[in-house]
Amino acid sequence: MLEIPWATMEKWMNSNKEFDSYRFGIENLYRLQSHVLDADKEKLLSYFSIFNFYARMIYTQILLTADMNFPHCNTSTGEQIKATNGNYSKFLSTNRNQG
């Protein structure tokens, strides 16, 4: 889309009301155009993103859920809960006794 000159895109947006709901996003895309790399560098960056995605997915979806054995712990009220990431976050946000 950024291969279309801004002047042409602006003329299209001004002459077609169908662009109104997309105007902010399109203008923002062109505003950030100076930060877009050339095609070869963007392609190289996309390859890195794939590797980064798989590393994050392995950690968040496999190690944290399937391969971890979370211990049980006792709260200050004597309740015993499993110390998973979700339970920990829920406990911190809902427990009034933080001491």
KEPAPA-274230 format. One record per residue (C-alpha): residue in three letters; x, y, z. Coordinates in pm, whole numbers, padded with zeros to 5 digits, always signed. Layout:
ALAXYZ...
//
This chain:
MET+00000+00000+00000LEU+00289+00237+00074GLU+00396+00208-00289ILE+00100+00431-00375PRO+00215+00795-00350TRP+00062+00990-00063ALA-00082+01253-00298THR-00275+00984-00487MET-00398+00821-00168GLU-00504+01154-00023LYS-00698+01237-00340TRP-00876+00899-00323MET-00964+00947+00043ASN-01098+01297-00015SER-01311+01192-00310ASN-01456+00869-00162LYS-01652+00867+00162GLU-01593+00491+00189PHE-01243+00572+00317ASP-01369+00774+00615SER-01361+00490+00865TYR-01010+00395+00749ARG-00869+00747+00727PHE-00687+00748+01062GLY-00518+00414+01001ILE-00412+00505+00648GLU-00278+00844+00753ASN-00091+00683+01040LEU+00058+00424+00806TYR+00191+00696+00577ARG+00314+00896+00878LEU+00526+00599+00984GLN+00646+00531+00630SER+00994+00664+00704HIS+01039+00375+00949VAL+00960+00106+00691LEU+01266-00076+00558ASP+01327-00170+00198ALA+01184-00503+00078ASP+01499-00711+00143LYS+01538-00585+00499GLU+01168-00627+00574LYS+01191-00986+00451LEU+01492-01052+00674LEU+01308-00899+00969SER+01006-01120+00901TYR+01229-01428+00924PHE+01344-01317+01268SER+00984-01265+01375ILE+00906-01628+01292PHE+01186-01753+01518ASN+01088-01514+01793PHE+00725-01629+01769TYR+00814-01996+01809ALA+01039-01933+02108ARG+00761-01737+02280MET+00501-01999+02188ILE+00714-02283+02326TYR+00747-02101+02656THR+00392-01972+02698GLN+00190-02258+02551ILE+00399-02563+02620LEU+00634-02511+02913LEU+00401-02302+03126THR+00100-02522+03078ALA+00204-02878+03002ASP+00552-02943+03136MET+00540-02748+03461ASN+00436-02909+03786PHE+00323-02620+04000PRO+00335-02669+04376HIS+00045-02613+04609CYS+00079-02338+04865ASN-00117-02219+05167THR-00262-01870+05174SER-00279-01652+05484THR-00639-01770+05530GLY-00532-02135+05527GLU-00670-02203+05181GLN-00453-02431+04969ILE-00415-02328+04604LYS-00199-02444+04317ALA+00068-02180+04244THR+00005-02139+03870ASN+00056-01807+03694GLY-00318-01758+03657ASN-00396-01841+04018TYR-00115-01613+04137SER-00245-01317+03936LYS-00603-01381+04047PHE-00498-01416+04409LEU-00303-01089+04405SER-00587-00897+04244THR-00868-01032+04462ASN-00709-01097+04803ARG-00759-00807+05043ASN-00502-00948+05288GLN-00173-00876+05111GLY+00036-00907+05427
//
